[in-house]
């Protein structure tokens, strides 16, 4: 073993190997670095596809910023209705199948009593209806994260094959698990509390609310549908369809709703 040498500044270096072995190690490092660089180049040269297996292999990438189309005007007559007169798609429910008591509550609701007016979050699908507020979708292995500009609300959708937990504590957003059916992301959500509204006009629900959402990307359009089931509120499941448009140059802005527990825009 060679000697221990010191520099004038007191820094030490050791020479543990003879020169021939150092050269051999250096050559191995170069080969390893070349292999790593080649692998990284191959990955960067491959078109990006989000992880998550489906019947055809890698899942389509839903990532991006999306806005409802046509955009709804804040405060307009259909800004947050689940049953707007123009019916976003022909096969959307033409009539909300209310149970009598639920329909009476809906017709007598006061918009000022909306939970969102008191800085409390909407449920699904009310969150998807928020007018003039875009959403961002981030797709990663095992999960899809949806970030809504409205109240800076975040949804976690798990696509790693796990099921719903057996004992769920009711929450505002519920528990969402997703799977791929071909090129469509299907999201099943249960475990809601009964404190939120399904829209901005007084459509309440019970803790038995169950939603099934479908997200399908068609170029710059995100096709969305949600089937709503709640045996304590509706006589049967019903479905609403909407489209979203890609906004690649947009950013999610800050939204603060806390001052005196009021909605601040």
C-alpha positions as CSV (number, residue, x, y, z in Angstrom):
1,X,0.0,0.0,0.0
2,X,1.4,3.4,-0.9
3,X,1.9,6.2,1.6
4,X,-0.5,8.8,3.0
5,X,0.3,12.3,1.5
6,X,-0.8,15.7,2.8
7,X,-1.0,19.0,1.0
8,X,0.0,22.4,2.4
9,X,-3.6,23.2,3.4
10,X,-3.9,20.0,5.5
11,X,-6.1,18.2,3.0
12,X,-5.5,14.5,2.9
13,X,-5.6,11.9,0.1
14,X,-4.9,8.2,0.2
15,X,-3.5,6.1,-2.5
16,X,-4.9,2.6,-1.7
17,X,-4.4,1.0,-5.1
18,X,-1.4,0.8,-7.4
19,X,-1.6,2.7,-10.7
20,X,-2.5,-0.3,-12.9
21,X,-5.6,-1.1,-10.7
22,X,-6.6,2.6,-10.7
23,X,-6.6,2.6,-14.5
24,X,-8.7,-0.6,-14.6
25,X,-11.2,1.0,-12.2
26,X,-11.3,4.1,-14.3
27,X,-12.1,2.1,-17.4
28,X,-14.9,0.3,-15.7
29,X,-16.4,3.6,-14.5
30,X,-16.3,4.9,-18.1
31,X,-18.1,1.8,-19.4
32,X,-20.7,2.1,-16.6
33,X,-21.2,5.8,-17.4
34,X,-21.6,5.0,-21.1
35,X,-24.2,2.3,-20.4
36,X,-26.2,4.7,-18.1
37,X,-26.1,7.5,-20.6
38,X,-27.3,5.1,-23.3
39,X,-30.2,4.0,-21.2
40,X,-31.2,7.6,-20.3
41,X,-31.0,8.6,-24.0
42,X,-33.2,5.6,-24.9
43,X,-35.8,6.7,-22.3
44,X,-35.8,10.3,-23.4
45,X,-36.1,9.3,-27.0
46,X,-39.2,7.1,-26.3
47,X,-42.6,9.0,-26.6
48,X,-43.9,9.6,-23.1
49,X,-46.8,7.5,-21.9
50,X,-48.1,7.5,-18.3
51,X,-47.8,4.3,-16.3
52,X,-50.7,2.1,-15.5
53,X,-51.5,-1.0,-17.4
54,X,-54.6,-1.4,-19.5
55,X,-55.8,-4.0,-22.0
56,X,-53.5,-2.5,-24.7
57,X,-50.4,-1.8,-22.7
58,X,-49.5,1.6,-21.3
59,X,-52.3,3.9,-20.3
60,X,-53.1,7.0,-22.4
61,X,-51.8,10.2,-20.9
62,X,-54.5,12.5,-19.5
63,X,-52.0,15.0,-18.1
64,X,-52.6,18.6,-18.8
65,X,-54.7,21.6,-17.9
66,X,-58.4,21.3,-18.8
67,X,-61.4,23.7,-19.0
68,X,-65.0,23.0,-19.6
69,X,-66.2,23.6,-23.1
70,X,-68.0,25.8,-23.8
71,X,-66.9,27.6,-20.7
72,X,-69.7,28.5,-18.4
73,X,-70.1,32.1,-17.2
74,X,-69.7,32.7,-13.5
75,X,-73.1,33.6,-12.1
76,X,-74.8,32.5,-15.3
77,X,-78.0,30.5,-15.3
78,X,-76.2,27.2,-15.9
79,X,-72.9,27.9,-14.2
80,X,-73.1,25.0,-11.7
81,X,-76.2,23.0,-12.6
82,X,-76.0,19.2,-13.1
83,X,-79.1,19.5,-15.3
84,X,-78.5,22.6,-17.5
85,X,-81.2,23.3,-20.2
86,X,-78.7,22.8,-23.0
87,X,-77.8,19.3,-21.8
88,X,-74.1,19.0,-22.4
89,X,-74.5,15.7,-24.3
90,X,-77.6,14.2,-25.9
91,X,-77.4,11.1,-23.7
92,X,-77.2,13.0,-20.4
93,X,-80.1,12.5,-18.1
94,X,-83.1,14.6,-19.3
95,X,-84.7,14.6,-15.8
96,X,-83.0,14.2,-12.5
97,X,-84.7,11.2,-10.8
98,X,-85.3,12.8,-7.4
99,X,-87.1,11.0,-4.6
100,X,-89.9,13.3,-3.5
101,X,-88.2,14.5,-0.3
102,X,-85.0,15.2,-2.0
103,X,-86.7,17.1,-4.8
104,X,-88.5,19.2,-2.2
105,X,-85.2,20.1,-0.6
106,X,-83.7,21.0,-3.9
107,X,-86.6,23.3,-4.9
108,X,-86.5,25.1,-1.5
109,X,-82.7,25.4,-1.3
110,X,-81.2,28.8,-0.8
111,X,-78.0,29.3,-2.8
112,X,-76.5,31.4,0.1
113,X,-76.6,28.2,2.2
114,X,-74.2,26.4,-0.2
115,X,-71.3,24.9,1.6
116,X,-68.9,26.4,-0.9
117,X,-70.2,29.9,0.1
118,X,-68.7,29.1,3.5
119,X,-65.4,27.8,2.1
120,X,-66.4,24.2,2.4
121,X,-65.6,21.9,-0.6
122,X,-68.1,20.6,-3.2
123,X,-68.6,16.9,-3.7
124,X,-68.0,15.0,-6.9
125,X,-69.3,15.8,-9.4
126,X,-70.0,19.4,-8.2
127,X,-66.2,20.0,-8.2
128,X,-66.1,19.2,-11.9
129,X,-68.8,21.8,-12.6
130,X,-67.0,24.8,-11.1
131,X,-67.4,27.6,-13.7
132,X,-64.4,29.5,-15.0
133,X,-62.0,27.5,-13.0
134,X,-59.7,25.0,-14.8
135,X,-58.2,21.8,-13.4
136,X,-54.9,20.1,-13.9
137,X,-54.4,16.3,-14.2
138,X,-51.1,14.8,-13.2
139,X,-50.6,11.1,-14.1
140,X,-48.0,9.1,-12.2
141,X,-47.4,5.4,-11.7
142,X,-50.2,4.1,-9.4
143,X,-52.2,7.2,-9.1
144,X,-53.8,10.1,-11.0
145,X,-53.9,13.5,-9.2
146,X,-56.5,16.1,-10.1
147,X,-55.8,19.6,-8.9
148,X,-58.7,22.0,-9.2
149,X,-58.1,25.7,-9.2
150,X,-61.5,26.1,-7.4
151,X,-60.5,26.2,-3.7
152,X,-57.2,24.6,-4.6
153,X,-58.9,21.2,-4.1
154,X,-56.9,18.1,-4.8
155,X,-58.2,14.6,-5.6
156,X,-56.2,11.4,-5.4
157,X,-57.3,8.6,-7.6
158,X,-55.4,5.3,-7.0
159,X,-54.8,3.2,-10.0
160,X,-52.5,0.6,-8.4
161,X,-55.1,-2.1,-8.1
162,X,-56.1,-1.5,-4.5
163,X,-59.7,-1.6,-3.6
164,X,-61.7,0.6,-1.3
165,X,-60.8,0.2,2.4
166,X,-63.4,-1.8,4.3
167,X,-63.9,0.8,7.0
168,X,-64.1,4.3,5.4
169,X,-64.5,7.5,7.4
170,X,-66.8,9.7,5.4
171,X,-65.0,12.6,3.8
172,X,-65.7,15.5,1.4
173,X,-64.0,14.0,-1.6
174,X,-64.7,10.3,-0.8
175,X,-62.3,7.5,-1.6
176,X,-61.5,7.1,-5.4
177,X,-60.0,4.1,-7.1
178,X,-59.4,4.0,-10.8
179,X,-58.8,1.4,-13.5
180,X,-58.3,1.5,-17.3
181,X,-60.9,0.1,-19.6
182,X,-59.2,0.3,-22.9
183,X,-58.2,4.0,-23.3
184,X,-60.8,5.2,-20.7
185,X,-60.0,5.9,-17.1
186,X,-62.9,4.7,-14.9
187,X,-63.0,6.1,-11.4
188,X,-65.2,4.6,-8.7
189,X,-65.8,6.8,-5.6
190,X,-67.6,6.0,-2.3
191,X,-67.1,7.1,1.3
192,X,-68.6,10.6,1.0
193,X,-70.0,12.6,3.9
194,X,-73.5,14.1,3.5
195,X,-72.4,17.8,4.0
196,X,-71.7,18.9,0.5
197,X,-73.9,19.7,-2.5
198,X,-73.7,18.0,-5.9
199,X,-74.1,21.3,-7.7
200,X,-74.3,25.0,-6.8
201,X,-78.1,25.1,-6.6
202,X,-78.9,22.9,-3.6
203,X,-78.7,19.3,-4.8
204,X,-78.0,17.4,-1.6
205,X,-77.0,13.7,-1.1
206,X,-76.6,11.1,1.6
207,X,-73.5,9.2,2.7
208,X,-74.6,6.4,0.3
209,X,-73.5,8.5,-2.7
210,X,-71.6,6.5,-5.2
211,X,-70.2,8.0,-8.4
212,X,-68.5,6.3,-11.4
213,X,-66.6,8.8,-13.6
214,X,-65.1,8.1,-17.1
215,X,-62.3,10.2,-18.6
216,X,-61.4,9.7,-22.2
217,X,-58.9,11.8,-24.1
218,X,-59.6,12.5,-27.8
219,X,-56.7,14.8,-28.9
220,X,-57.3,18.1,-27.3
221,X,-60.7,17.2,-25.9
222,X,-61.3,15.4,-22.6
223,X,-64.6,13.6,-22.7
224,X,-66.1,13.2,-19.2
225,X,-69.1,11.4,-17.8
226,X,-70.3,10.7,-14.3
227,X,-73.0,8.3,-13.2
228,X,-74.6,9.3,-9.9
229,X,-76.2,6.7,-7.6
230,X,-77.7,7.4,-4.2
231,X,-80.7,5.3,-3.1
232,X,-81.6,7.8,-0.4
233,X,-81.8,10.7,-2.9
234,X,-82.5,9.4,-6.4
235,X,-84.9,6.7,-7.6
236,X,-82.3,5.3,-10.0
237,X,-78.7,6.0,-11.2
238,X,-78.4,8.8,-13.8
239,X,-75.6,10.1,-16.0
240,X,-74.3,13.5,-17.1
241,X,-71.7,14.1,-19.8
242,X,-69.4,17.1,-20.3
243,X,-66.4,17.9,-22.5
244,X,-63.2,19.7,-21.5
245,X,-60.7,21.5,-23.7
246,X,-56.9,21.3,-23.4
247,X,-55.3,24.6,-22.2
248,X,-51.5,23.9,-22.5
249,X,-50.5,27.5,-22.0
250,X,-52.6,28.0,-18.8
251,X,-51.5,27.7,-15.2
252,X,-53.4,26.9,-12.1
253,X,-53.8,30.1,-10.1
254,X,-54.0,30.5,-6.4
255,X,-57.5,30.5,-4.9
256,X,-58.0,31.5,-1.3
257,X,-61.2,30.9,0.6
258,X,-60.6,31.6,4.3
259,X,-61.1,35.2,5.3
260,X,-63.9,35.2,7.8
261,X,-64.9,31.8,6.4
262,X,-66.2,33.4,3.2
263,X,-65.5,32.8,-0.5
264,X,-62.8,35.2,-1.7
265,X,-62.3,35.4,-5.4
